[in-house]
């Protein structure tokens, strides 16, 4: 009985993971994918700007080329592959998570984990209870004559 329940949960989990890709395969690309891509692709002519934000005349020609390719019926994946082959990975908003580009994702993660471990070590050391310091010894009683002189001075 437990095995069947676990198998059912595993099946639902797997279907839940596969559902977005199945739904994506059934839905056609929107006819305006060229305009969406202009906001998602970086411009090879204006560093740090998207293709839609770049004021360069070359970027305007590339935007028009995207619209023409979409009107011709080409898929977005085909067009993006051609652009990446022509201009390289400069057009990606984020590096691929493979090869050297994987470092862009792993280095910040390692720094975050390392910082957390360092913080935990520091806090643990600061809150660790060690032996209590010894109580100061009681002061020896003062000479009665000296106390009398002090009281007289204070009274004046």
C-alpha positions as CSV (number, residue, x, y, z in Angstrom):
1,X,0.0,0.0,0.0
2,X,2.8,2.4,0.9
3,X,4.7,1.5,-2.3
4,X,1.7,2.3,-4.4
5,X,1.3,5.7,-2.6
6,X,4.9,6.5,-3.2
7,X,4.7,5.4,-6.8
8,X,1.6,7.7,-7.2
9,X,3.4,10.6,-5.7
10,X,6.4,10.0,-7.9
11,X,4.2,9.9,-11.0
12,X,2.4,13.1,-10.1
13,X,5.8,14.8,-9.4
14,X,7.2,13.6,-12.8
15,X,4.1,14.8,-14.6
16,X,4.3,18.1,-12.9
17,X,7.9,18.5,-14.1
18,X,7.1,17.5,-17.6
19,X,3.9,19.6,-17.9
20,X,5.5,22.9,-18.7
21,X,7.5,21.4,-21.6
22,X,4.5,19.5,-22.9
23,X,2.4,22.7,-22.8
24,X,5.2,24.7,-24.5
25,X,5.4,22.1,-27.3
26,X,1.7,22.4,-28.0
27,X,1.5,26.2,-28.0
28,X,2.6,27.9,-31.2
29,X,5.1,30.8,-31.0
30,X,3.4,34.2,-30.8
31,X,3.4,36.0,-34.1
32,X,5.2,38.9,-32.5
33,X,8.2,36.9,-31.2
34,X,10.5,39.2,-33.1
35,X,9.5,42.2,-30.9
36,X,9.8,40.1,-27.7
37,X,13.3,38.9,-28.8
38,X,14.4,42.5,-29.4
39,X,13.9,43.1,-25.6
40,X,15.6,39.9,-24.6
41,X,18.7,39.9,-26.9
42,X,21.6,42.2,-26.1
43,X,22.9,44.4,-28.9
44,X,26.2,43.6,-30.4
45,X,26.6,47.3,-31.4
46,X,25.8,49.0,-28.0
47,X,27.5,47.1,-25.1
48,X,25.2,46.7,-22.1
49,X,22.0,47.6,-24.0
50,X,19.3,45.4,-25.4
51,X,18.7,45.4,-29.1
52,X,15.5,47.3,-28.6
53,X,17.3,50.1,-26.6
54,X,20.3,50.5,-28.9
55,X,20.1,53.7,-31.0
56,X,22.7,52.4,-33.6
57,X,21.6,52.2,-37.2
58,X,23.1,48.7,-37.4
59,X,20.8,47.7,-34.5
60,X,17.8,49.2,-36.3
61,X,18.7,47.0,-39.4
62,X,19.0,44.0,-37.1
63,X,15.6,44.7,-35.5
64,X,14.1,44.9,-39.0
65,X,15.8,41.7,-40.0
66,X,14.2,40.0,-37.0
67,X,10.8,41.2,-38.0
68,X,11.3,40.0,-41.6
69,X,12.5,36.6,-40.4
70,X,9.4,36.2,-38.2
71,X,7.1,37.2,-41.1
72,X,8.9,34.7,-43.3
73,X,7.8,31.9,-40.8
74,X,11.2,31.1,-39.3
75,X,11.1,29.9,-35.7
76,X,12.7,32.0,-33.0
77,X,15.2,29.2,-32.1
78,X,16.5,29.1,-35.7
79,X,16.9,32.8,-35.9
80,X,18.6,33.0,-32.5
81,X,21.0,30.2,-33.4
82,X,22.0,32.2,-36.5
83,X,22.5,35.3,-34.5
84,X,24.6,33.6,-31.9
85,X,26.7,32.0,-34.7
86,X,27.1,35.4,-36.4
87,X,27.7,37.7,-33.3
88,X,28.7,35.1,-30.7
89,X,27.5,35.0,-27.1
90,X,27.6,38.8,-26.8
91,X,23.9,38.8,-27.6
92,X,23.0,36.6,-24.6
93,X,21.7,38.4,-21.5
94,X,23.3,35.7,-19.3
95,X,26.0,33.2,-20.1
96,X,25.2,29.6,-20.9
97,X,25.4,27.3,-17.8
98,X,28.1,25.1,-19.4
99,X,31.9,25.3,-19.7
100,X,33.4,28.6,-18.6
101,X,30.0,30.2,-18.4
102,X,29.1,27.9,-15.5
103,X,31.5,29.9,-13.3
104,X,29.1,32.9,-13.5
105,X,26.7,30.8,-11.6
106,X,29.0,28.8,-9.3
107,X,31.3,31.6,-8.1
108,X,28.5,33.7,-6.5
109,X,27.0,30.5,-5.0
110,X,30.4,29.5,-3.5
111,X,30.9,33.0,-2.1
112,X,27.5,33.0,-0.5
113,X,28.0,29.5,1.1
114,X,31.5,30.4,2.2
115,X,30.3,33.7,3.7
116,X,27.6,31.8,5.5
117,X,30.0,29.3,6.9
118,X,32.4,32.1,8.0
119,X,29.5,33.9,9.7
120,X,28.4,30.7,11.5
121,X,31.9,30.0,12.7
122,X,32.3,33.6,13.9
123,X,29.0,33.6,15.7
124,X,29.6,30.2,17.3
125,X,33.0,31.4,18.6
126,X,31.5,34.6,20.0
127,X,28.6,32.8,21.8
128,X,30.6,29.9,23.1
129,X,30.6,29.9,26.9
130,X,34.0,29.5,28.4
131,X,35.0,29.4,32.0
132,X,33.8,32.3,34.0
133,X,36.5,34.8,35.1
134,X,37.5,34.5,38.8
135,X,35.7,36.8,41.2
136,X,37.9,39.6,42.4
137,X,39.2,39.1,45.8
138,X,37.6,41.2,48.6
139,X,39.6,44.2,49.5
140,X,41.3,44.0,52.9
141,X,39.6,46.1,55.5
142,X,41.2,49.5,55.7
143,X,43.0,50.8,58.8
144,X,40.4,52.3,61.2
145,X,42.6,55.4,61.7
146,X,42.8,56.0,58.0
147,X,39.0,55.7,57.7
148,X,38.5,58.3,60.5
149,X,40.8,60.7,58.7
150,X,38.9,60.2,55.4
151,X,35.6,60.8,57.1
152,X,36.9,64.0,58.7
153,X,38.1,65.3,55.3
154,X,34.8,64.5,53.7
155,X,32.9,66.3,56.5
156,X,34.7,69.6,55.8
